[in-house]
């Protein structure tokens, strides 16, 4: 049995730790609500863009002439691919970072390519690939903890520029999709090139018609919508990853707080037993001393 001072020291340490985990839980809860609000606003706009693009693609005839759409004749057999991997800047969030980074590594290893370009968001993603002997080409700083539309626009413009310059043939994004607070799913999706099939699940907000006239032209309308679609996808991935991280941290900190509470209960019981043992020993010594004097 530990001594009383040792038990009291452990109680103090665990109590202080529990205060930290409880505070981190509350902070993550506030951040997650903010992130979900951002996601819901972006989702409304993104769904509208998806619907309009599907409407254009399904109600016009002829080939699609857009630099971001898949053109079979332009796709080489040995492709130069790129990955944008989104993780967190810090740990203490359960398996959030580990799951998404394992997904990224598995997908990269399983996809044939001539060359690989790597873009990372979040310190944990950068460190993970450095440990694997792969140095990221670009590491976007201070974005994982502060996802903004401006950041998404900047990243999208840089990736699209590399794609249109033929430096890259395919671009994939790895992030954590938040289906609900209990279901965080590491996900990989192809950002570029765009396929018409990408819009099959989009909800149509207009009735079908084949006699539609586009002003100034179908091509220009599609050219203006496509960048918005790409920016929306990147921004959605950033916000969902951020919300997923906060949700995972909430779960982790809640479990830590409950475990600390259980440990405190056990230590308090151990402290009471130590006190009782000490009192019993003192009483025994007093009785033994009294017997000596009586003799």
C-alpha positions in Angstrom: 0.0 0.0 0.0 1.3 3.5 -0.9 1.9 6.0 1.8 -0.6 8.8 2.5 1.5 11.6 1.0 2.0 9.6 -2.2 -1.7 8.9 -2.6 -2.5 12.6 -2.0 0.1 13.6 -4.6 -1.5 11.2 -7.2 -5.0 12.6 -6.3 -3.8 16.2 -7.0 -2.1 15.2 -10.3 -5.1 13.4 -11.6 -7.5 16.1 -10.4 -5.4 18.7 -12.3 -5.4 16.5 -15.4 -9.1 16.0 -15.2 -9.6 19.8 -15.2 -7.6 20.0 -18.4 -9.4 17.2 -20.2 -12.8 18.7 -19.2 -11.7 22.1 -20.5 -10.5 20.6 -23.7 -13.8 18.8 -24.2 -15.7 22.1 -23.8 -13.4 23.9 -26.2 -13.7 21.1 -28.8 -17.5 21.1 -28.4 -17.6 24.9 -29.2 -15.3 24.5 -32.2 -17.3 21.6 -33.6 -20.5 23.6 -33.5 -18.8 26.4 -35.3 -17.4 23.9 -37.9 -20.8 22.3 -38.5 -22.4 25.7 -39.0 -19.7 26.5 -41.6 -20.3 23.1 -43.3 -24.1 23.5 -43.4 -23.8 26.8 -45.1 -21.3 25.5 -47.7 -23.4 22.4 -48.2 -26.4 24.4 -49.3 -24.3 26.3 -51.9 -22.4 23.2 -53.0 -25.6 21.2 -53.6 -26.9 24.1 -55.8 -23.8 24.1 -57.9 -23.8 20.3 -58.2 -27.5 20.5 -59.3 -26.9 23.2 -61.9 -23.9 21.3 -63.4 -25.9 18.0 -63.6 -28.7 19.9 -65.2 -26.4 21.4 -67.9 -24.7 18.0 -68.5 -27.9 16.1 -68.9 -29.9 18.6 -70.9 -27.4 19.4 -73.7 -26.0 17.3 -76.5 -22.4 17.0 -77.8 -19.0 16.7 -76.2 -17.9 18.5 -73.1 -15.2 21.0 -73.9 -13.9 22.0 -70.5 -10.3 21.8 -69.4 -11.2 20.3 -66.0 -13.3 17.4 -67.4 -11.9 14.0 -68.3 -10.7 13.8 -71.9 -9.9 10.2 -72.7 -7.5 11.1 -75.6 -5.4 13.3 -73.3 -5.0 10.9 -70.4 -1.6 9.2 -70.5 -1.1 5.6 -69.4 1.6 6.5 -66.9 0.1 9.3 -64.9 1.5 12.0 -62.7 -0.7 12.0 -59.7 -1.0 14.2 -56.6 -2.6 13.8 -53.2 -3.9 16.5 -50.9 -3.9 14.9 -47.4 -5.9 16.6 -44.6 -5.1 15.8 -41.0 -4.8 17.7 -37.7 -2.1 19.9 -36.2 -2.0 18.0 -32.9 -3.0 14.7 -31.3 -5.2 13.8 -28.3 -8.1 13.1 -30.6 -8.3 9.3 -30.6 -7.7 7.6 -33.9 -8.6 10.6 -36.0 -5.1 11.3 -37.4 -4.0 7.7 -37.5 -7.1 6.5 -39.5 -7.0 9.2 -42.2 -3.2 8.9 -42.6 -3.3 5.1 -42.9 -6.0 5.5 -45.6 -3.8 8.0 -47.5 -0.7 5.7 -47.3 -2.7 2.7 -48.4 -4.3 4.5 -51.4 -1.0 5.9 -52.5 0.8 2.5 -52.3 -2.1 0.8 -54.2 -2.3 3.2 -57.1 0.1 2.9 -60.0 1.7 6.2 -61.1 4.7 7.6 -62.9 5.3 10.3 -60.3 3.8 11.4 -57.0 3.2 14.9 -55.7 2.2 15.3 -52.1 0.4 18.2 -50.5 -0.3 18.1 -46.8 -2.6 20.1 -44.5 -1.9 19.7 -40.8 1.4 19.1 -38.9 0.5 15.4 -38.2 0.2 14.7 -41.9 3.6 16.3 -42.6 5.3 14.4 -39.8 3.7 11.1 -40.8 5.0 11.2 -44.4 8.5 12.4 -43.3 8.7 9.3 -41.1 7.8 7.2 -44.2 10.7 8.9 -46.1 8.4 11.0 -48.3 8.9 14.8 -48.1 5.7 16.7 -49.0 6.0 19.0 -51.9 3.9 21.6 -50.2 2.8 21.8 -46.5 0.0 24.2 -46.0 0.4 25.8 -42.5 -2.3 27.2 -40.2 -5.2 25.9 -42.2 -6.2 22.7 -40.4 -7.3 24.7 -37.3 -8.7 27.6 -39.2 -10.5 26.4 -42.4 -11.6 29.4 -44.4 -13.1 29.8 -47.9 -10.1 32.0 -48.9 -7.7 29.1 -48.0 -9.8 26.7 -50.0 -9.8 29.0 -53.0 -6.0 29.4 -52.8 -5.3 25.7 -52.6 -7.8 25.0 -55.5 -6.2 27.6 -57.7 -2.7 26.1 -57.1 -3.9 22.6 -57.8 -5.9 23.6 -60.9 -2.9 25.5 -62.3 -0.7 22.4 -62.0 -3.4 20.4 -63.7 -4.0 22.8 -66.6 -0.2 23.1 -67.1 -0.1 19.3 -67.6 2.2 18.9 -64.6 -0.4 16.6 -63.0 -2.8 14.1 -64.6 -4.9 13.2 -61.5 -5.5 14.9 -58.2 -6.9 13.1 -55.1 -8.0 14.4 -51.8 -7.9 12.4 -48.5 -10.0 13.7 -45.7 -12.3 12.6 -42.9 -16.0 12.6 -43.8 -18.2 13.3 -40.8 -21.5 11.3 -41.3 -22.5 11.9 -37.7 -20.7 12.4 -34.3 -20.3 8.7 -33.9 -19.3 7.9 -37.5 -16.1 9.5 -38.9 -15.1 8.0 -42.2 -11.6 8.4 -43.8 -12.4 9.1 -47.4 -10.5 9.5 -50.7 -12.1 11.3 -53.7 -10.8 12.3 -57.1 -10.8 16.1 -57.5 -9.5 16.2 -61.0 -10.2 15.4 -63.7 -14.0 15.7 -63.4 -16.3 13.0 -64.8 -19.9 13.5 -65.8 -20.7 10.5 -63.5 -19.6 12.6 -60.5 -23.0 14.5 -60.6 -25.3 11.5 -61.0 -26.3 11.6 -57.3 -26.8 15.4 -57.2 -30.4 16.5 -56.5 -32.0 18.1 -59.5 -33.7 21.4 -58.7 -35.1 22.0 -62.2 -37.3 20.1 -64.5 -35.7 18.3 -67.5 -35.7 20.2 -70.8 -33.9 19.8 -74.1 -34.7 23.2 -75.5 -32.6 25.4 -73.3 -30.5 28.3 -74.5 -27.5 29.3 -72.5 -26.2 32.8 -72.4 -23.6 33.6 -73.3 -23.0 29.9 -74.1 -23.2 26.5 -72.4 -19.4 26.3 -72.4 -19.0 29.6 -70.6 -21.6 28.8 -68.1 -19.9 25.5 -67.3 -16.5 27.2 -67.2 -17.8 29.6 -64.6 -19.5 26.9 -62.5 -16.6 24.4 -62.5 -14.2 26.5 -60.3 -17.0 27.1 -57.8 -17.6 23.3 -57.7 -13.9 22.5 -57.1 -13.5 25.2 -54.4 -16.7 23.9 -52.7 -15.3 20.4 -52.6 -12.0 21.5 -51.1 -13.7 23.8 -48.6 -16.1 21.0 -47.6 -13.2 18.6 -47.0 -11.4 21.2 -44.9 -14.5 21.9 -42.7 -15.5 18.3 -42.4 -12.0 17.3 -41.3 -12.0 20.1 -38.8 -15.3 19.1 -37.4 -14.3 15.4 -37.3 -11.1 16.3 -35.4 -13.1 18.2 -32.8 -15.7 15.5 -32.5 -12.9 12.9 -32.0 -11.2 15.1 -29.4 -14.5 15.5 -27.6 -14.9 11.7 -27.4 -11.3 11.2 -26.3 -11.4 13.9 -23.7 -14.8 12.8 -22.4 -13.4 9.2 -22.0 -10.3 10.6 -20.3 -12.3 12.7 -17.9 -14.5 9.7 -16.9 -11.4 7.5 -16.5 -9.8 10.2 -14.3 -13.0 10.3 -12.2 -12.9 6.5 -11.7 -9.2 6.7 -10.7 -9.9 9.4 -8.2 -12.7 7.3 -6.6 -10.2 4.4 -6.3 -7.5 6.6 -4.9 -9.9 8.2 -2.4 -10.8 4.7 -1.2 -7.2 3.8 -1.0 -6.5 7.0 1.0 -9.3 6.2 3.5 -7.9 2.7 3.9 -4.4 4.1 4.5 -5.8 6.5 7.1 -7.7 3.7 8.8 -4.5 1.5 8.8 -2.5 4.4 10.3 -5.1 5.1 13.0 -5.3 1.4 13.8 -1.5 1.2 14.1 -1.4 4.2 16.4 -4.1 2.7 18.6 -2.3 -0.6 18.7 1.0 1.2 19.7 -0.8 3.2 22.4 -2.4 0.0 23.8 0.9 -1.8 23.7 2.6 1.1 25.4 -0.1 1.3 28.1 0.4 -2.5 28.8 4.1 -1.9 29.4 3.4 0.9 31.9 0.8 -1.2 33.8 3.2 -4.0 34.3 
